[in-house]
């Protein structure tokens, strides 16, 4: 009876662990808004010094130039990588297995939500109040997040002074089978030979391949295929980000609901959401060339691609917390490295293909992206696991 009560599920939305998720959400929000704010403010500063109608003056506004530069957009899409990977060190000790999807999705959705907000209001703030206020507003939010981070977030629940006894016991007991001793060295050789890790890396590569294309080439595709200039519309350009943020949170809630009700096993949930996050955007991408004549349908599909793609956040993206929680942060960094490589290759390939022929080039881009996603999905379904790997377990010394 005592054992059962000690492992009883703690409170959720009023709990400290969900408070940590919200702080990380706004931290990710702050990082992306500050990065995009810099891009918008630079263009605004340049334009403010060229008010005499010089030929190289931008007439489309700061948001236009920000979205018109694919290399800059890709950097913004991949921003916060170090901070995001560092957060997994905290979740390895704070997130109960049945709540990992919810907690990490709440935290991670801050980046997409921040992109939505800054693209909506960044240009307006620059034009109405002046470009310095972009830094004042979002820099002030960053200072608040920094203060909350240093005062509220601790390495583990055991040493947190404000956590309730019930929540502490729940988290500690749920992670009882997980090693808590500090790691001594990184088993690189064992990691290289681990197929479940390569399944995660392949998933990241496939996921970032298509997402980077959509984020970086969205305005180019609309203007070249539909012959519509959406660069002046911050709201329209930001819709994919709010779709991504919403799907991230909803996917996390659904994944942990299926786990908590014992409707699906953990491995099934991870593979299901990974498959949906790679299959659905592939179908949307393949359909794009066939609906190019419809502006509304094209916009809907372009919004659905990053939205449905973020269902992977409840799949292979957090799978490192399952298979190797001791090395989750390190492996997340490696995974995002594969994603960054995919983004570089896909952006380069896209630029080359559409420069040859716009119509057939875009069709080949989307077909190639779908093929990459299908390979990642099949590889993860085949080799993905959720059991803690032997090399990630705590080594116990036996006495002679």
MISEKE-290312 format. One record per residue (C-alpha): residue number from 1; x, y, z. Coordinates in pm, 1 decimal. Layout:
REM MISEKE-290312
<i: NUM	east: X	north: Y	up: Z>
...
//
This chain:
REM MISEKE-290312
<i: 1	east: 0.0	north: 0.0	up: 0.0>
<i: 2	east: 277.9	north: 241.1	up: 85.6>
<i: 3	east: 468.8	north: 145.5	up: -223.2>
<i: 4	east: 167.9	north: 206.1	up: -439.7>
<i: 5	east: 100.4	north: 546.2	up: -288.4>
<i: 6	east: 461.3	north: 651.4	up: -318.3>
<i: 7	east: 459.3	north: 583.7	up: -690.2>
<i: 8	east: 118.6	north: 740.6	up: -738.6>
<i: 9	east: 110.6	north: 986.5	up: -1022.9>
<i: 10	east: 184.2	north: 1340.4	up: -910.5>
<i: 11	east: -5.8	north: 1652.9	up: -1012.9>
<i: 12	east: 44.9	north: 1765.7	up: -1370.5>
<i: 13	east: -31.8	north: 2117.9	up: -1484.5>
<i: 14	east: 24.8	north: 2274.2	up: -1142.7>
<i: 15	east: 344.5	north: 2076.9	up: -1092.3>
<i: 16	east: 700.7	north: 2200.2	up: -1099.5>
<i: 17	east: 800.8	north: 1983.4	up: -1395.7>
<i: 18	east: 537.9	north: 2151.3	up: -1611.8>
<i: 19	east: 661.2	north: 2486.1	up: -1485.2>
<i: 20	east: 1005.9	north: 2387.6	up: -1610.3>
<i: 21	east: 853.9	north: 2296.0	up: -1947.4>
<i: 22	east: 693.7	north: 2640.5	up: -1974.4>
<i: 23	east: 1020.0	north: 2813.6	up: -1883.9>
<i: 24	east: 1200.5	north: 2613.8	up: -2152.4>
<i: 25	east: 917.3	north: 2696.2	up: -2393.2>
<i: 26	east: 969.8	north: 3067.7	up: -2345.5>
<i: 27	east: 1346.7	north: 3022.4	up: -2349.6>
<i: 28	east: 1322.3	north: 2862.3	up: -2693.7>
<i: 29	east: 1074.3	north: 3134.5	up: -2786.8>
<i: 30	east: 1327.1	north: 3398.5	up: -2683.9>
<i: 31	east: 1618.1	north: 3242.9	up: -2871.3>
<i: 32	east: 1435.8	north: 3226.6	up: -3204.3>
<i: 33	east: 1278.9	north: 3572.4	up: -3171.3>
<i: 34	east: 1613.0	north: 3731.8	up: -3092.3>
<i: 35	east: 1778.6	north: 3564.2	up: -3390.6>
<i: 36	east: 1502.5	north: 3664.1	up: -3634.0>
<i: 37	east: 1480.8	north: 4008.2	up: -3473.2>
<i: 38	east: 1844.5	north: 4061.9	up: -3561.7>
<i: 39	east: 1775.4	north: 3977.5	up: -3926.2>
<i: 40	east: 1478.0	north: 4214.5	up: -3938.6>
<i: 41	east: 1656.1	north: 4495.2	up: -3754.5>
<i: 42	east: 1964.4	north: 4477.8	up: -3979.1>
<i: 43	east: 1751.1	north: 4536.9	up: -4287.5>
<i: 44	east: 1559.9	north: 4814.0	up: -4110.6>
<i: 45	east: 1885.4	north: 4983.2	up: -4009.0>
<i: 46	east: 2016.0	north: 4966.7	up: -4365.8>
<i: 47	east: 1691.3	north: 5104.8	up: -4503.5>
<i: 48	east: 1692.5	north: 5390.3	up: -4251.6>
<i: 49	east: 2029.0	north: 5507.9	up: -4387.9>
<i: 50	east: 1908.3	north: 5496.0	up: -4748.0>
<i: 51	east: 1607.1	north: 5723.4	up: -4749.3>
<i: 52	east: 1707.6	north: 5910.9	up: -5065.1>
<i: 53	east: 1592.5	north: 5644.4	up: -5308.5>
<i: 54	east: 1926.1	north: 5477.6	up: -5383.7>
<i: 55	east: 1900.3	north: 5184.8	up: -5630.1>
<i: 56	east: 1995.8	north: 4919.3	up: -5372.8>
<i: 57	east: 1732.5	north: 5025.9	up: -5123.7>
<i: 58	east: 1485.2	north: 4752.3	up: -5035.8>
<i: 59	east: 1125.7	north: 4841.4	up: -5115.5>
<i: 60	east: 966.7	north: 4527.8	up: -4977.3>
<i: 61	east: 1037.5	north: 4587.9	up: -4610.7>
<i: 62	east: 1253.1	north: 4406.6	up: -4355.7>
<i: 63	east: 1045.9	north: 4090.4	up: -4350.5>
<i: 64	east: 1082.6	north: 4054.4	up: -4726.3>
<i: 65	east: 1460.5	north: 4060.6	up: -4715.2>
<i: 66	east: 1465.6	north: 3823.3	up: -4420.1>
<i: 67	east: 1256.7	north: 3562.9	up: -4602.1>
<i: 68	east: 1430.2	north: 3625.0	up: -4934.1>
<i: 69	east: 1764.4	north: 3495.4	up: -4808.3>
<i: 70	east: 1755.0	north: 3114.0	up: -4793.7>
<i: 71	east: 2089.7	north: 3078.2	up: -4616.3>
<i: 72	east: 1982.6	north: 3320.0	up: -4344.9>
<i: 73	east: 1644.3	north: 3148.7	up: -4308.1>
<i: 74	east: 1813.9	north: 2810.3	up: -4268.4>
<i: 75	east: 2033.6	north: 2947.9	up: -3990.8>
<i: 76	east: 1721.3	north: 3074.6	up: -3815.8>
<i: 77	east: 1551.1	north: 2737.2	up: -3861.2>
<i: 78	east: 1844.3	north: 2559.3	up: -3693.6>
<i: 79	east: 1901.2	north: 2819.2	up: -3421.3>
<i: 80	east: 1917.2	north: 2721.2	up: -3057.5>
<i: 81	east: 2066.8	north: 2379.4	up: -3127.5>
<i: 82	east: 2304.7	north: 2386.5	up: -2831.4>
<i: 83	east: 2035.9	north: 2504.9	up: -2592.4>
<i: 84	east: 1784.6	north: 2247.9	up: -2719.3>
<i: 85	east: 2029.5	north: 1961.5	up: -2679.6>
<i: 86	east: 2124.9	north: 2086.9	up: -2331.6>
<i: 87	east: 1762.2	north: 2072.5	up: -2226.8>
<i: 88	east: 1761.4	north: 1697.2	up: -2279.1>
<i: 89	east: 2008.4	north: 1663.4	up: -1992.8>
<i: 90	east: 1742.8	north: 1812.7	up: -1767.9>
<i: 91	east: 1459.3	north: 1603.7	up: -1908.0>
<i: 92	east: 1659.5	north: 1285.9	up: -1851.9>
<i: 93	east: 1617.9	north: 1349.4	up: -1477.4>
<i: 94	east: 1288.8	north: 1538.1	up: -1471.1>
<i: 95	east: 1058.1	north: 1373.3	up: -1725.6>
<i: 96	east: 875.2	north: 1054.8	up: -1621.2>
<i: 97	east: 857.4	north: 803.5	up: -1908.5>
<i: 98	east: 481.6	north: 848.9	up: -1947.0>
<i: 99	east: 516.1	north: 1226.8	up: -1976.3>
<i: 100	east: 824.1	north: 1269.2	up: -2191.7>
<i: 101	east: 630.0	north: 1349.6	up: -2507.5>
<i: 102	east: 417.2	north: 1613.2	up: -2336.6>
<i: 103	east: 698.1	north: 1785.4	up: -2151.1>
<i: 104	east: 943.9	north: 1794.4	up: -2440.2>
<i: 105	east: 676.2	north: 1901.9	up: -2688.3>
<i: 106	east: 567.2	north: 2192.0	up: -2467.2>
<i: 107	east: 928.3	north: 2303.6	up: -2435.9>
<i: 108	east: 1023.0	north: 2251.2	up: -2799.1>
<i: 109	east: 715.9	north: 2422.6	up: -2944.4>
<i: 110	east: 847.5	north: 2754.6	up: -2818.2>
<i: 111	east: 1080.4	north: 2787.9	up: -3118.0>
<i: 112	east: 801.0	north: 2752.7	up: -3374.8>
<i: 113	east: 571.8	north: 2979.2	up: -3171.2>
<i: 114	east: 848.1	north: 3238.6	up: -3149.4>
<i: 115	east: 892.2	north: 3230.8	up: -3527.5>
<i: 116	east: 518.0	north: 3285.2	up: -3568.0>
<i: 117	east: 514.4	north: 3584.4	up: -3333.1>
<i: 118	east: 825.4	north: 3758.9	up: -3464.9>
<i: 119	east: 717.6	north: 3721.4	up: -3828.3>
<i: 120	east: 377.2	north: 3865.5	up: -3739.3>
<i: 121	east: 488.0	north: 4165.3	up: -3533.7>
<i: 122	east: 859.2	north: 4214.2	up: -3606.6>
<i: 123	east: 808.5	north: 4427.6	up: -3913.8>
<i: 124	east: 521.8	north: 4618.6	up: -3751.0>
<i: 125	east: 732.2	north: 4704.5	up: -3446.0>
<i: 126	east: 1016.3	north: 4819.6	up: -3668.0>
<i: 127	east: 791.8	north: 5044.4	up: -3873.2>
<i: 128	east: 573.2	north: 5178.1	up: -3591.6>
<i: 129	east: 821.0	north: 5219.4	up: -3303.8>
<i: 130	east: 1158.8	north: 5191.1	up: -3471.7>
<i: 131	east: 1401.2	north: 4901.3	up: -3503.5>
<i: 132	east: 1558.8	north: 4948.7	up: -3154.1>
<i: 133	east: 1229.0	north: 4849.7	up: -2991.5>
<i: 134	east: 1257.0	north: 4502.9	up: -3142.8>
<i: 135	east: 1560.3	north: 4447.5	up: -2921.2>
<i: 136	east: 1403.6	north: 4623.2	up: -2622.1>
<i: 137	east: 1090.3	north: 4409.0	up: -2624.4>
<i: 138	east: 1230.0	north: 4066.6	up: -2703.2>
<i: 139	east: 1552.9	north: 4132.5	up: -2516.9>
<i: 140	east: 1346.3	north: 4216.9	up: -2208.1>
<i: 141	east: 1156.6	north: 3890.1	up: -2245.6>
<i: 142	east: 1491.3	north: 3712.8	up: -2268.1>
<i: 143	east: 1610.1	north: 3872.7	up: -1943.9>
<i: 144	east: 1297.5	north: 3751.9	up: -1765.7>
<i: 145	east: 1347.9	north: 3398.7	up: -1901.2>
<i: 146	east: 1710.9	north: 3405.6	up: -1793.3>
<i: 147	east: 1612.9	north: 3509.3	up: -1441.5>
<i: 148	east: 1352.4	north: 3233.6	up: -1421.2>
<i: 149	east: 1601.4	north: 2980.4	up: -1556.7>
<i: 150	east: 1863.2	north: 3049.6	up: -1289.3>
<i: 151	east: 1613.5	north: 3060.4	up: -1002.5>
<i: 152	east: 1371.2	north: 2778.6	up: -1087.4>
<i: 153	east: 1558.2	north: 2515.0	up: -1289.7>
<i: 154	east: 1776.1	north: 2261.8	up: -1107.1>
<i: 155	east: 1966.0	north: 1960.8	up: -1236.0>
<i: 156	east: 1732.4	north: 1708.6	up: -1074.6>
<i: 157	east: 1418.5	north: 1702.2	up: -858.1>
<i: 158	east: 1603.3	north: 1560.2	up: -556.9>
<i: 159	east: 1788.3	north: 1885.0	up: -488.5>
<i: 160	east: 1511.1	north: 2128.4	up: -580.5>
<i: 161	east: 1402.3	north: 2328.4	up: -273.5>
<i: 162	east: 1047.2	north: 2403.2	up: -392.7>
<i: 163	east: 926.3	north: 2068.8	up: -524.0>
<i: 164	east: 654.0	north: 1887.6	up: -335.5>
<i: 165	east: 729.1	north: 1555.1	up: -169.5>
<i: 166	east: 461.5	north: 1381.2	up: -372.6>
<i: 167	east: 597.6	north: 1504.9	up: -706.1>
<i: 168	east: 956.4	north: 1427.8	up: -608.7>
<i: 169	east: 868.3	north: 1070.7	up: -512.8>
<i: 170	east: 671.2	north: 1025.6	up: -833.4>
<i: 171	east: 955.4	north: 1141.9	up: -1059.4>
<i: 172	east: 1226.9	north: 952.2	up: -871.0>
<i: 173	east: 1027.1	north: 628.9	up: -859.0>
<i: 174	east: 933.5	north: 649.7	up: -1227.8>
<i: 175	east: 1301.9	north: 682.6	up: -1316.5>
<i: 176	east: 1420.2	north: 420.5	up: -1067.3>
<i: 177	east: 1539.5	north: 182.2	up: -1340.1>
<i: 178	east: 1738.0	north: 458.8	up: -1504.5>
<i: 179	east: 2103.6	north: 507.3	up: -1413.4>
<i: 180	east: 2162.0	north: 813.9	up: -1196.6>
<i: 181	east: 2538.9	north: 800.4	up: -1156.3>
<i: 182	east: 2749.0	north: 1044.4	up: -1356.5>
<i: 183	east: 2891.0	north: 897.7	up: -1675.8>
<i: 184	east: 3266.7	north: 848.4	up: -1689.8>
<i: 185	east: 3324.4	north: 827.8	up: -2064.1>
<i: 186	east: 3127.4	north: 825.5	up: -2386.6>
<i: 187	east: 3118.4	north: 477.4	up: -2545.8>
<i: 188	east: 3172.0	north: 597.8	up: -2902.2>
<i: 189	east: 3247.1	north: 254.7	up: -3049.1>
<i: 190	east: 2931.0	north: 102.9	up: -2903.0>
<i: 191	east: 2726.9	north: 398.1	up: -3029.6>
<i: 192	east: 2863.9	north: 362.3	up: -3381.7>
<i: 193	east: 2761.9	north: -4.8	up: -3387.3>
<i: 194	east: 2413.9	north: 63.5	up: -3246.3>
<i: 195	east: 2144.9	north: 32.2	up: -3514.7>
<i: 196	east: 1870.4	north: 194.6	up: -3300.4>
<i: 197	east: 2087.4	north: 508.2	up: -3284.4>
<i: 198	east: 2135.5	north: 506.9	up: -3659.9>
<i: 199	east: 1758.5	north: 477.2	up: -3692.3>
<i: 200	east: 1727.1	north: 799.0	up: -3490.1>
<i: 201	east: 1998.2	north: 973.0	up: -3694.5>
<i: 202	east: 1831.5	north: 868.0	up: -4019.0>
<i: 203	east: 1499.6	north: 999.9	up: -3892.6>
<i: 204	east: 1655.7	north: 1336.9	up: -3811.9>
<i: 205	east: 1820.6	north: 1350.7	up: -4154.2>
<i: 206	east: 1490.7	north: 1282.4	up: -4331.7>
<i: 207	east: 1291.2	north: 1517.7	up: -4108.9>
<i: 208	east: 1524.3	north: 1813.7	up: -4156.5>
<i: 209	east: 1559.9	north: 1752.8	up: -4530.6>
<i: 210	east: 1201.5	north: 1846.2	up: -4617.7>
<i: 211	east: 1143.5	north: 2093.3	up: -4335.5>
<i: 212	east: 1446.3	north: 2299.9	up: -4434.3>
<i: 213	east: 1326.0	north: 2318.2	up: -4794.4>
<i: 214	east: 982.0	north: 2440.0	up: -4689.4>
<i: 215	east: 1112.2	north: 2695.5	up: -4442.4>
<i: 216	east: 1384.7	north: 2838.0	up: -4664.2>
<i: 217	east: 1214.1	north: 2826.0	up: -5003.3>
<i: 218	east: 851.7	north: 2899.8	up: -4908.3>
<i: 219	east: 846.4	north: 3256.0	up: -5052.1>
<i: 220	east: 1043.0	north: 3146.3	up: -5359.7>
<i: 221	east: 798.6	north: 2865.8	up: -5435.0>
<i: 222	east: 491.9	north: 3086.3	up: -5398.1>
<i: 223	east: 634.5	north: 3363.2	up: -5614.3>
<i: 224	east: 775.0	north: 3137.9	up: -5887.0>
<i: 225	east: 493.3	north: 2885.3	up: -5912.4>
<i: 226	east: 182.9	north: 3083.7	up: -5813.4>
<i: 227	east: 330.1	north: 3418.4	up: -5917.6>
<i: 228	east: 215.4	north: 3575.3	up: -5591.0>
<i: 229	east: 441.8	north: 3782.8	up: -5368.3>
<i: 230	east: 369.9	north: 3694.0	up: -5006.0>
<i: 231	east: 687.9	north: 3846.9	up: -4862.3>
<i: 232	east: 499.5	north: 4151.5	up: -4741.3>
<i: 233	east: 248.7	north: 3937.5	up: -4553.3>
<i: 234	east: 402.2	north: 3847.1	up: -4221.1>
<i: 235	east: 89.3	north: 3665.5	up: -4103.6>
<i: 236	east: 71.5	north: 3442.4	up: -4411.6>
<i: 237	east: 440.3	north: 3364.3	up: -4397.9>
<i: 238	east: 416.4	north: 3271.1	up: -4030.3>
<i: 239	east: 123.0	north: 3029.4	up: -4060.6>
<i: 240	east: 346.5	north: 2720.4	up: -4109.4>
<i: 241	east: 514.0	north: 2800.0	up: -3777.4>
<i: 242	east: 193.0	north: 2822.7	up: -3575.8>
<i: 243	east: 80.7	north: 2495.6	up: -3737.6>
<i: 244	east: 411.1	north: 2336.3	up: -3636.3>
<i: 245	east: 381.8	north: 2465.4	up: -3279.3>
<i: 246	east: 23.1	north: 2342.6	up: -3243.0>
<i: 247	east: 93.9	north: 1997.9	up: -3387.1>
<i: 248	east: 397.8	north: 1958.9	up: -3162.7>
<i: 249	east: 193.3	north: 2013.9	up: -2845.9>
<i: 250	east: -109.3	north: 1814.4	up: -2962.5>
<i: 251	east: 112.1	north: 1526.3	up: -3074.6>
<i: 252	east: 283.0	north: 1514.8	up: -2736.2>
<i: 253	east: -48.9	north: 1511.6	up: -2554.5>
<i: 254	east: -185.9	north: 1234.1	up: -2773.7>
<i: 255	east: 127.7	north: 1021.0	up: -2749.2>
<i: 256	east: 134.9	north: 1025.9	up: -2370.2>
<i: 257	east: -241.8	north: 971.1	up: -2356.9>
<i: 258	east: -199.2	north: 649.3	up: -2553.9>
<i: 259	east: 79.1	north: 542.2	up: -2320.0>
<i: 260	east: -91.1	north: 633.5	up: -1992.6>
<i: 261	east: -408.8	north: 445.9	up: -2089.7>
<i: 262	east: -207.4	north: 141.7	up: -2201.6>
<i: 263	east: -366.0	north: 164.1	up: -2545.1>
<i: 264	east: -31.3	north: 125.8	up: -2721.8>
<i: 265	east: 315.0	north: 16.0	up: -2620.4>
<i: 266	east: 598.9	north: 267.7	up: -2608.2>
<i: 267	east: 771.1	north: 124.2	up: -2916.2>
<i: 268	east: 442.5	north: 140.5	up: -3107.3>
<i: 269	east: 386.6	north: 503.9	up: -3011.1>
<i: 270	east: 738.1	north: 605.1	up: -3112.6>
<i: 271	east: 713.6	north: 431.2	up: -3450.3>
<i: 272	east: 357.3	north: 551.0	up: -3511.4>
<i: 273	east: 435.4	north: 919.4	up: -3459.9>
<i: 274	east: 763.7	north: 889.0	up: -3647.1>
<i: 275	east: 580.6	north: 733.7	up: -3940.5>
<i: 276	east: 307.3	north: 997.3	up: -3939.0>
<i: 277	east: 563.1	north: 1274.7	up: -3911.3>
<i: 278	east: 748.9	north: 1147.7	up: -4217.9>
<i: 279	east: 464.1	north: 1005.1	up: -4426.8>
<i: 280	east: 203.9	north: 1283.7	up: -4406.4>
<i: 281	east: 434.6	north: 1569.7	up: -4512.6>
<i: 282	east: 568.2	north: 1347.7	up: -4793.3>
<i: 283	east: 216.1	north: 1299.8	up: -4927.5>
<i: 284	east: 155.6	north: 1675.0	up: -4909.6>
<i: 285	east: 484.1	north: 1744.7	up: -5087.5>
<i: 286	east: 411.0	north: 1495.9	up: -5367.6>
<i: 287	east: 66.0	north: 1651.0	up: -5413.7>
<i: 288	east: 199.4	north: 2007.3	up: -5446.2>
<i: 289	east: 296.1	north: 1992.7	up: -5816.8>
<i: 290	east: -50.2	north: 1862.6	up: -5906.6>
<i: 291	east: -240.5	north: 2143.2	up: -5730.6>
<i: 292	east: -18.6	north: 2432.2	up: -5841.2>
<i: 293	east: -313.3	north: 2595.4	up: -6015.9>
<i: 294	east: -499.5	north: 2636.1	up: -5685.8>
<i: 295	east: -356.9	north: 2905.5	up: -5460.1>
<i: 296	east: -562.5	north: 2806.4	up: -5153.7>
<i: 297	east: -485.8	north: 2434.8	up: -5181.0>
<i: 298	east: -115.4	north: 2504.4	up: -5226.1>
<i: 299	east: -103.7	north: 2728.1	up: -4919.0>
<i: 300	east: -289.1	north: 2465.6	up: -4712.2>
<i: 301	east: -42.6	north: 2194.4	up: -4814.2>
<i: 302	east: 255.1	north: 2421.0	up: -4743.2>
<i: 303	east: 114.2	north: 2484.3	up: -4395.3>
<i: 304	east: 43.5	north: 2115.3	up: -4333.7>
<i: 305	east: 395.3	north: 2001.1	up: -4424.3>
<i: 306	east: 579.4	north: 2156.7	up: -4125.6>
<i: 307	east: 273.9	north: 2099.5	up: -3905.2>
<i: 308	east: 242.3	north: 1725.8	up: -3961.8>
<i: 309	east: 619.5	north: 1689.7	up: -3975.5>
<i: 310	east: 644.1	north: 1795.0	up: -3611.9>
<i: 311	east: 456.1	north: 1483.9	up: -3506.3>
<i: 312	east: 806.5	north: 1335.5	up: -3510.1>
<i: 313	east: 868.2	north: 1523.2	up: -3185.7>
<i: 314	east: 683.3	north: 1240.4	up: -3011.1>
<i: 315	east: 872.2	north: 979.3	up: -3211.2>
<i: 316	east: 1240.0	north: 946.9	up: -3289.5>
<i: 317	east: 1322.5	north: 1303.1	up: -3181.7>
<i: 318	east: 1289.7	north: 1212.7	up: -2812.7>
<i: 319	east: 1390.0	north: 849.6	up: -2860.7>
<i: 320	east: 1736.5	north: 916.9	up: -2717.8>
<i: 321	east: 1570.0	north: 964.7	up: -2378.2>
<i: 322	east: 1444.4	north: 606.8	up: -2409.2>
<i: 323	east: 1748.8	north: 423.0	up: -2538.4>
<i: 324	east: 2028.1	north: 617.6	up: -2366.1>
<i: 325	east: 1908.3	north: 871.9	up: -2107.8>
<i: 326	east: 2261.1	north: 910.3	up: -1965.1>
<i: 327	east: 2383.4	north: 1036.6	up: -2302.2>
<i: 328	east: 2061.7	north: 1199.1	up: -2426.2>
<i: 329	east: 2208.7	north: 1546.7	up: -2458.5>
<i: 330	east: 2519.4	north: 1428.6	up: -2643.5>
<i: 331	east: 2316.3	north: 1210.4	up: -2880.0>
<i: 332	east: 2069.1	north: 1491.6	up: -2943.2>
<i: 333	east: 2359.5	north: 1707.8	up: -3052.6>
<i: 334	east: 2478.3	north: 1437.5	up: -3292.4>
<i: 335	east: 2122.7	north: 1393.9	up: -3421.9>
<i: 336	east: 2082.3	north: 1763.5	up: -3491.0>
<i: 337	east: 2418.7	north: 1752.2	up: -3665.0>
<i: 338	east: 2273.2	north: 1499.0	up: -3908.8>
<i: 339	east: 1973.5	north: 1726.8	up: -3947.7>
<i: 340	east: 2193.6	north: 2025.8	up: -4024.8>
<i: 341	east: 2384.4	north: 1825.4	up: -4286.5>
<i: 342	east: 2051.4	north: 1727.3	up: -4443.9>
<i: 343	east: 1945.4	north: 2092.8	up: -4450.1>
<i: 344	east: 2263.2	north: 2200.1	up: -4624.7>
<i: 345	east: 2240.1	north: 1923.2	up: -4885.1>
<i: 346	east: 1867.0	north: 1970.8	up: -4948.2>
<i: 347	east: 1897.6	north: 2348.4	up: -4983.5>
<i: 348	east: 2187.2	north: 2312.8	up: -5226.2>
<i: 349	east: 2006.9	north: 2045.9	up: -5428.3>
<i: 350	east: 1688.8	north: 2251.8	up: -5437.0>
<i: 351	east: 1871.5	north: 2559.4	up: -5562.5>
<i: 352	east: 2037.3	north: 2355.9	up: -5837.8>
<i: 353	east: 1719.4	north: 2177.3	up: -5951.1>
<i: 354	east: 1496.4	north: 2484.6	up: -5969.6>
<i: 355	east: 1768.2	north: 2679.0	up: -6151.1>
<i: 356	east: 1753.1	north: 2426.1	up: -6436.6>
<i: 357	east: 1377.8	north: 2436.9	up: -6487.0>
<i: 358	east: 1123.6	north: 2581.9	up: -6246.4>
<i: 359	east: 830.5	north: 2346.9	up: -6309.2>
<i: 360	east: 1015.2	north: 2015.0	up: -6340.1>
<i: 361	east: 1270.6	north: 2130.8	up: -6084.5>
<i: 362	east: 1013.7	north: 2178.1	up: -5808.7>
<i: 363	east: 851.5	north: 1846.5	up: -5896.6>
<i: 364	east: 1185.3	north: 1669.6	up: -5865.2>
<i: 365	east: 1255.6	north: 1850.5	up: -5537.4>
<i: 366	east: 934.9	north: 1726.4	up: -5377.7>
<i: 367	east: 964.5	north: 1373.2	up: -5515.8>
<i: 368	east: 1322.8	north: 1349.2	up: -5390.7>
<i: 369	east: 1217.4	north: 1479.8	up: -5049.0>
<i: 370	east: 939.7	north: 1221.1	up: -5029.5>
<i: 371	east: 1186.7	north: 945.8	up: -5119.3>
<i: 372	east: 1426.8	north: 1059.7	up: -4844.4>
<i: 373	east: 1140.7	north: 1066.4	up: -4592.8>
<i: 374	east: 1023.4	north: 719.4	up: -4693.3>
<i: 375	east: 1372.7	north: 580.4	up: -4648.7>
<i: 376	east: 1397.5	north: 737.5	up: -4302.8>
<i: 377	east: 1056.2	north: 605.3	up: -4204.0>
<i: 378	east: 1127.6	north: 247.3	up: -4315.9>
<i: 379	east: 1471.5	north: 246.7	up: -4154.5>
<i: 380	east: 1330.9	north: 367.3	up: -3822.8>
<i: 381	east: 1039.8	north: 121.7	up: -3831.3>
<i: 382	east: 1286.7	north: -160.8	up: -3893.3>
<i: 383	east: 1559.4	north: -75.9	up: -3642.3>
<i: 384	east: 1403.6	north: 165.7	up: -3392.0>
<i: 385	east: 1392.8	north: 52.8	up: -3027.1>
<i: 386	east: 1295.4	north: 197.0	up: -2689.4>
<i: 387	east: 1487.4	north: -30.0	up: -2450.8>
<i: 388	east: 1788.0	north: 118.9	up: -2273.3>
<i: 389	east: 2093.6	north: -5.9	up: -2458.8>
<i: 390	east: 2352.8	north: -213.3	up: -2272.2>
<i: 391	east: 2628.5	north: 44.4	up: -2327.2>
<i: 392	east: 2403.1	north: 312.1	up: -2173.5>
<i: 393	east: 2344.1	north: 120.4	up: -1852.0>
<i: 394	east: 2533.7	north: 175.4	up: -1531.8>
<i: 395	east: 2827.8	north: -57.3	up: -1496.3>
<i: 396	east: 2844.4	north: -241.5	up: -1164.2>
<i: 397	east: 3172.6	north: -376.2	up: -1033.8>
<i: 398	east: 3171.3	north: -734.3	up: -911.8>
<i: 399	east: 3388.9	north: -838.3	up: -624.1>
<i: 400	east: 3634.1	north: -1123.6	up: -669.4>
//
